[in-house]
Amino acid sequence: MRFEGSRCPYLAYNVPRIRVADEDLVMDQDTYDSMIRKRDNVDYSWEKRVSKYTIDDVDEDTFSEYLGKAKEALRIDFEDTDVKIVLDKLELIEGDYLLNAGVALFCDCGIVNELQIAKFASDERLTFTDIRRYSGSVMELKKKAEQYIIDAMDWRVEFGNLTRREIPEIPLDAIREAITNSFGHRMFDSGQSNEITIFKNRIEIYNPGAFPANKTPESYVVGNQRPIRRNPLIARTLYYSKDMESFATGLKRIKDACDKAGCKVEFETPEDGFVVVFYRHGTQKLSGTAQKTAQKTAQKEKRINALLEYCKEPKDREEMMKFLGIKHRTTFRNDYLNPLLAEGKIAMTIPDKPQSKNQKFYSV
């Protein structure tokens, strides 16, 4: 059957349908809305509608922080700092009224954006140990989401000769990218919230708004897809502050960061949204070498904490070495004494005479 016309999309029994390969499928909402906008040559996108909020509703601290980041990133190079002038140049206002995109980004209005966070006691949605709901600007909710995950994650400590590194079970770059993408690509008028869900074995970041039709996350990880932006104004504004890139590379950066850190990540595409799933280290089978390294790191950290407790009263080198069961002075000096001095966790009783035979050390 063939037909022609200029009023696409056409309905079959009041249902919009689309041909995919050799199948006739019910058309998804995003594609239907896009075809309607293209047909009528009118941009009805949510983010470009004029809101009831004015420049007086902009959170000045949030705006100033954003503008500082954008200027530091050298992606905004004009000198103006006036809220109205800047928002006008960013095409986020009409007269004194903000477009919805401007409200979402910079207003703590409690209407446009919502973030729900839940922490469960197991791997399933059965018993939650914490649940929170926030509203506010994208900029502020991004920070709340990131901090909650940072606090909920497990961290390990690695010691070098003079350094101490705290390493999260999921790389922070991947977490930040996923959170920013979840707000940048969400469907704001869906009536649903962005969600952060913490399980024992995984962390999920969800945003409402289906994945682009006929596309897969894997194709974006490979890096051969052009960007499809649900909210181009918001994406462009986040690009200026370097919170978001605009070349459809977000999923690839998440995957690359997780691969480098040995963290498993998956992308899920339910009908109503998109989910990034980070699997936690406690549930992953590590290689023999990785297990041994993790065990040694944990043991060393435990010994250091015990040593710091022991040195609440000043102790000399011999007493400290005996407490740790270390016989070689070089090993003690390189692995324990010097790093702890450099980090300021212990101090000398005679700091102006480091080599004094009466020197002792105490916890700070």
N, C-alpha and C positions, 0 to 999 in steps of 0.2 A: 504494500500500500504506500502511495506517495501523495504528498500534498504540498502546497506552497502557501506562503502568507508572510505577513510582517508583524504579527501579534504574538510571537513566541513568549513564553512557552504555552503549548496547547495541552488541554486536559483530556484524558480518556476516562469517561464516567466520573468526572470531577476530581480525578487524581492525576497530578503531573508525573510523567514517566520519562525515562531517559534510556537510550540504547548504549549498553556497555558490552563490547565484544559481540557475542551472539545472544545476549540476554536483554530483555526489557525489564528495567528495574524502576521502582518508585524513586523519584528524584528527591535528593536530600534538600533540606531547607536552604542551606547556603547557596547551592547552585540555582535553586528556584528564585531566591531573592536577587542574586546577581543577574539573572536573565531578565527579571522584571526591570531592574535599574537600567540595564543596557537597552532594553526595548523602549523605555520611556525617555531615555536620555536625560534622566534626573538622578542626582546623587542623593539617595535617601539614607545613606549609611548613618548609623547611630552616632558615630563620633563627630560628624560634621553638623549635626543639628544644634541650633542655638538653645542654650539652657536658660533657666531662670536665675542663674547665679552670675554675679558681677565680679569685677576685679577686686572688690572689697572682700570677697569671700576667699581669696587666695591666701593660703598659709604662707606668710612671709619667710619663715625659717626654712620650710621645705623648698620654696622657690629659690631662695638665696643659695642654699646648698646645691641645688641642681645647676644653677647658672655658674657657680664656681667650678663645678666639675666639668661643665661644657667648655668653659674658657680654658681650664687647665688642659683639657684634651685637645685644644686648638681647633675645635669644630664649630665654635662660635667665636668670631673674631671682632665683633663690633663692641664699642665701648659702653653702650647704654646699659643701665642696670634698672631703669624704671620698669615696674611690673607691666604697665599697660603697653609701653613701647616694645618691650621684649616679646610679650605674648602676641602682639600684633605682627611682629616680624616672624614669629613662629606659626602664624596663621591659626591661632587658637582662640581668637576673640572676634566678635562682630559688634562694633561700637564699644559699649561698656560691658557687654554680656559675653560670657565664656561659651565657647562651643563645648559639647559634652566631653570631647577629648581633653580640653583644658581643665574641666571639673575633675575628671578621673585622675589626672596627673597631679594636680596641685591643691585641691580643696578637701578639707576635712569635714565634708558635709554629711557623712553618715548615711548617704543614700545610694550613691553610684557603686561603690566598691565594698565588698564584704569578703573577709577571709575567715574560714573555719579551720581550726586546728584540733586534732584529736590524737591522743596517745593511748594505745591499747596494751593490755597486759600480756598478750600472746601474739600468734601469727594470724589471728582471725578477729573479725569485728564482733567480739563478744563482750568482754569487760573492759571498759576504758578507765584509765587512771587519771586522765586529765582531758578536759575539753574546753576550748575557748573560742570566742567569736569576736572579731575586730571589724571596725569599719574605718574608712579614712581614704587618704590619697594613695595612689599606686606607690609613690615614693616611700611613704611611711609603712605601708603594708609589706612592701618588699623587705624592709629592714626587720620588721617583726617576724616575718616568716624565716628569714635567714638566721636570726638570733635564736629562735626556738629550736631549729634543727641543730645548730652548733651546740646548744646546751644539751640536746637529747642524744647526740652521737657519742660513741666511744672514741677515746683518743689514746694514742700510745706515745711514749717518749723515747727518743733515740739520743744517746749521748756521744759526742765526738770528743776530741782532745780538749777543746775549749768551748764547745757549743752544746746546746740543748735544744732539740727540735721536737715540737709537739705536732703529731701527725694524725689527722682525722681519719676515720674509717672510710669516709666518702670525701673525695677532693672538693675543697670549697669552691674552686672555679666552676666545677660542674653543678654544684648546688645553686650558685648564684645565677648561672646561665639558665637553669631550668626554672627558677623562680621568676626571673625577668621575662622569659618567654611565656610563662603561664599567664602573666598579666598582659603582656603585649599582644597575645593572640587570642585572648578570651573573648567570648561573645557577651558583651556587657549588658545587653537587654534581654538576656535569657531568663533572668529571675533566679539564677543559681550563683552560688559562691565559689570562689577559688578554695581549694582544700589542700591542707597538709595533713597526712596521716602517718603516724609513727607506729610501726609494729616491731616486734622483737627481731624479726628476720629481714625487714625491709622498711624503706621510707618512700611514700608515694606523694607526688606533686600533681594535682589535677586542676585543669581549667575547663570551664564549660565552653562548648563550641567544637563541633566535629572537625576532624582532620580534613584537609582539602580533598574533595571528591576525586577518585581515580588516582590518588597518590598514596605512597606508603612512606613511613618513617625511614625505612632502609634506603630508599632512593635519595633521601636528603643526607643520610649518613655518608653514602658514597660520594655525594657532592655534585651530582649532575642535574639538579633541578633548579629552575628559576624560582625566586621567592614569590609566595602568594601571601599577601598581607591582608588580614581581616581588618586591621586598624592602622592604615598607613600613616595617619597623622601622629598617633601615639608612638608607632615604631620609629618614625623619623625623629621625633623629639627625644626618645630614649637613645637613638643613635648619636645625637649631638653630644650627649653626656657620656658616651661610651659604655652605657649600661647594656646596649643592644647593638648588634651589627645588623646590616640590612642586606646581606647577600645569601640568605638561606643556609647559613653555616652553623647555626646554633646546635642542632642535633649532632653534627659531626664533632663540634668542640666538646660537647658533653661526653660522647663516646670515646674520643681520643684521651680526654683527661682521665676517665675511668679505666681505660685500658692501661694507661701508664701507671696508675695507682693500684692495679690489680683488683678493681672493684667492678662487679657485674652490674650492668644497667640494661633495662628493657624499656621499650616504648609501646604503649597500648593505645588502641583507638576504639573505645566504646562509641556507641552511636551518638551520645550526647556530649562528648568531650575528648580530651587527650590526657594521658597519664604518663609521667616519667617515673619508673620504678627503680630505685637504687637498692641493691641487696647489701646487707650489712656484713661486715667481716666475720662476725660471730657465727654466721651460717654458711660461710664459704669454706670449702676444703682447700687448705693451703698446701703448697708443696712441702716436702720434707725440710728443705733449706729454709723456707719462709717460716715454718713452724718453729724450727730451732732458733731462728733469729728473734722471733716474737717472744719465745720463752726466755731467752737470755736477756732481752731488753726488760721484760717484766721482773725477772729476778734481780737484775742490777738496780732497777728503780726501787724495789723493795729494800735492798741492802742500803741504798743511799738514804731512804727515809728513816731506816733504823739508825744509821750513823748520825743523822741530824738530831734525832731524839737523844742519842747517847751523848752528843756534844753540847747539850744544853748547859752542862757544866764544862768548863774548859778542859781539853785533853791534849796531851802531846802526841807526836807522830807515832811513837811506839804503841801507845795505848790504842790509838785509832786503828793501826794495822793489826794489832792483836784482836781487836773487836771484830774486824772483818775477816780475820783468818788469812791475811796476806803477808807473805814473807819478803817479797822483793820491794825495795823502796821505790824503784823506778815505776813499777806497775801501779803502786799506790799513788805516786805523785801524778802520773799521766792520766790515769783512769778516774781518780777520785779527787785528790787534793786540789790540783790546779783548776779543773773545771768548776768545782764548788766555790773556790776563791773567785774565779772570774765571773761567776754568776751572782756573787754576793750572798751566797747562802751560808757561808762560814766566814769568819774574820779572825785575824791574828790578835793575840793579846799584846804583842809588842810589834806593831806594824812598821815602825821605823827601823827595826833590826830583824829582817825576815829570817836570817840564818842563826839567830841567837839560840844557844843550847837550851835556854829556858822558854823557848817559844811554845805557846799552846794555841789551840783553835777552839772556837765556840760557834754554835749555831746562831744565825742572825734572825 
